[in-house]
Amino acid sequence: GLFKREWFPIVDVASEAVRRVRGWDTAGTEGGGDWTVGVRLSESVAHPGRFFVESVTRGQWGPAAVDQVIKQAAELDGVVCAVREEREGGSAGKAVTDARAKMLKGYDYAAVAVTGDKVTRARPFRAQCEAGNVVLLRGEWNDAWLSEVCGFPTGRHDDQVDASSCAFNALALEKRVEVRVW
């Protein structure tokens, strides 16, 4: 695979974050098929350029449950955590993300247009993992996340990689807006 297990130290506490983003890769088949995954990443205040995979939400839910899980994760993460979702092509993908934007009123939600193949989208995240700049926060999701990521791109599933890449690319590539109070 493109990722190696030894690249990922696991820690008990993440450092204070400059910014947090939860990236979503959604599916809609209850009990089978692809997984809906939300991965929350943060960038360290104390060590700029160090990223923490803090939380993974993962399940095979139907469309209504997916909406409920995304809303619940946003509420638990708080308004300071941006929410990004890969938008599937076509009018159906736009309709879904437009409805989510309304559902997540008050949160920093944006749909991300999917461009390029999955490997290309994962490369910026992979580069930071290989450089030792990505750390996992200890959680019951660690083994499943590591197994899937380290099996990418030939493994059975790639949803956790897609969600991780979505979150990472938002953290690394979106301009941060500095707010000043006069």
C-alpha positions in Angstrom: 0.0 0.0 0.0 0.9 3.7 -0.2 0.9 4.0 3.6 3.0 2.1 6.2 1.8 1.2 9.7 5.1 2.3 11.3 4.5 5.9 10.1 1.7 6.3 12.7 2.6 6.8 16.4 -0.3 6.6 18.7 -0.6 9.0 21.6 -3.1 9.4 24.5 -3.4 13.2 24.2 -3.5 15.5 21.2 -1.9 19.0 21.6 -4.0 22.1 21.4 -5.2 22.7 17.9 -4.8 25.7 15.5 -7.8 24.4 13.5 -9.9 21.2 13.3 -11.7 19.8 10.3 -13.9 16.7 10.0 -13.9 15.3 6.5 -16.7 13.1 5.3 -17.0 10.4 2.6 -20.6 9.3 2.6 -22.5 6.3 1.3 -26.1 5.4 1.7 -26.6 1.6 1.8 -27.6 0.4 5.2 -25.8 -2.7 6.4 -23.7 -3.2 3.3 -21.6 -1.7 0.5 -19.4 1.3 1.1 -19.0 3.0 4.5 -19.9 6.5 5.6 -16.8 7.8 7.3 -16.1 11.1 9.2 -12.4 11.7 10.1 -11.5 14.6 12.4 -8.0 16.0 12.0 -6.3 18.9 13.8 -3.1 20.9 13.3 -1.0 21.4 16.4 -0.5 24.9 17.9 2.7 23.9 19.6 4.1 22.0 16.6 2.9 23.7 13.4 2.9 21.1 10.6 2.0 18.3 13.0 -1.4 16.8 12.4 -3.5 14.6 14.7 -6.1 12.1 13.6 -8.4 12.6 16.6 -11.6 10.7 15.8 -13.2 8.4 13.3 -16.9 7.9 12.9 -17.8 5.0 10.6 -20.8 2.9 9.7 -23.0 1.5 7.0 -26.1 3.6 7.4 -29.1 4.5 5.2 -29.5 8.1 4.0 -31.6 9.4 7.0 -29.2 7.9 9.5 -26.2 9.4 7.6 -27.8 12.9 8.0 -28.4 12.2 11.7 -24.8 11.0 12.3 -23.3 14.0 10.5 -25.4 16.4 12.5 -24.6 14.7 15.8 -20.8 14.7 15.0 -21.0 18.4 14.2 -22.8 19.1 17.5 -20.2 17.1 19.4 -17.2 18.6 17.5 -18.6 22.1 18.0 -18.8 25.1 15.7 -15.0 25.6 15.8 -14.5 22.4 13.8 -15.0 22.8 10.1 -17.1 20.2 8.3 -16.1 19.2 4.7 -17.7 16.6 2.6 -16.7 15.1 -0.8 -19.5 16.0 -3.2 -20.3 13.3 -5.7 -20.7 14.4 -9.4 -23.9 15.3 -11.0 -27.1 16.9 -9.8 -27.8 14.3 -7.1 -24.5 15.0 -5.4 -25.2 18.7 -5.4 -28.7 18.2 -4.1 -27.4 16.1 -1.2 -24.7 18.6 -0.2 -27.1 21.5 -0.6 -29.5 19.8 1.8 -26.6 19.1 4.3 -25.6 22.8 4.1 -29.1 23.8 5.3 -29.1 21.1 8.0 -25.7 22.3 9.3 -26.7 26.0 9.4 -24.4 27.7 11.9 -21.4 25.4 11.2 -18.5 25.9 8.8 -19.8 23.3 6.3 -18.7 23.1 2.6 -19.0 20.5 -0.1 -15.7 19.7 -1.8 -15.8 19.0 -5.5 -14.0 15.7 -6.2 -11.3 16.1 -8.8 -8.7 13.6 -9.9 -8.4 10.0 -8.8 -8.3 8.8 -5.2 -4.6 8.2 -5.1 -3.9 11.7 -6.4 -6.2 13.2 -3.7 -4.5 11.1 -1.0 -0.9 12.0 -1.9 -0.6 15.3 0.1 -1.8 13.4 3.2 0.5 10.5 2.5 3.5 12.8 2.2 2.9 14.2 5.6 2.3 10.7 7.1 5.6 9.4 5.6 7.4 12.5 7.0 6.3 11.6 10.5 3.9 14.6 10.8 0.7 12.6 11.4 -0.1 11.2 14.8 -3.1 9.1 15.9 -5.0 9.8 19.0 -5.6 6.5 20.8 -9.1 5.1 20.1 -11.1 2.0 19.4 -11.1 3.0 15.7 -7.3 2.8 15.4 -6.9 -0.8 14.1 -9.7 -0.5 11.5 -8.3 2.9 10.3 -4.7 1.6 10.1 -5.8 -1.6 8.3 -7.7 0.2 5.7 -5.2 3.0 5.2 -2.3 0.6 4.9 -4.2 -1.5 2.4 -4.9 1.5 0.1 -5.2 1.6 -2.8 -5.7 -2.1 -3.4 -7.7 -2.9 -0.3 -11.4 -3.7 -0.3 -12.4 -0.3 1.1 -11.0 3.2 0.8 -13.6 5.3 2.6 -11.4 6.1 5.6 -8.6 7.3 3.2 -11.1 9.4 1.3 -12.4 11.1 4.5 -8.9 11.5 5.9 -7.7 13.1 2.6 -10.8 15.4 2.5 -10.0 16.6 6.1 -6.3 16.9 5.5 -6.6 18.8 2.2 -9.0 21.3 3.9 -6.5 21.8 6.8 -3.5 22.1 4.5 -4.9 23.9 1.4 -7.7 26.2 2.5 -6.6 29.7 3.5 -7.1 30.5 7.1 -9.0 33.6 7.8 -7.5 35.8 10.5 -10.2 37.6 12.4 -9.2 40.8 14.1 -11.3 42.7 16.6 -10.7 46.5 16.4 
